[in-house]
Amino acid sequence: MAYPPNDEVNHQLNASWRATIKKPGLLRQIAELEVPSLFIYGSADIRPSWPTEQLA
């Protein structure tokens, strides 16, 4: 493995992400952004597509 995982960074990033997605009104704030956006979802992705579709 060229770059071993950094467990501390991963833990901090996951904690930050969990705190961010729990913010009330987050989707409304995103919807009000007036910037060009590109949403990409792969048909072979094992994750569900609904979050991408909802955000788009």
N, C-alpha and C positions, 0 to 999 in steps of 0.2 A: 504494500500500500504506500503510495507516494506521500500522502498527507494523512497521518493518523487523526482520528476524531478527537476533538477537544471537548471532553465531557462537561467541563465547567461552562464553557461558552454555550454549548447546547442547552444546558440547564437554564442559564440566564435568558437565552433567546426564547425558550419555551415559556418561561414564566412571564416574560414581557408580552408575548403573543396572547397568552391566556388573559392577562390584564386588559390588553387592548380590545379584544373581541367582546369583552363583557361591558364595554362602555355603552351606556344608553345613547341611542341616537346615532350610533356609528354608521349604519347603513344609510341613514338620511344625509349625514354629512358627506359621505362618499357620493351619493346620488346628486348632491348639489355642486360637486366639483365641475368646473367647466374647463376640462383639459381633454385632449384627445387620448383615448385609451384603446388598448388592444388586449383582448382576452383570448387566451389560447388554452384549449383543452384537447388532450389526445384521446382518441376513441379507444385506445388500448390501455388508458390509465386505469389503475385499480381503484382510485379514489372516485367518489360519486361526482357527477357533473353538476348537480343542483347548486352548489355554492357559486360556481363560475357563472352559471346561467342567472342566478339571482343577482349577483353583483353587476353583470352586464346589463 
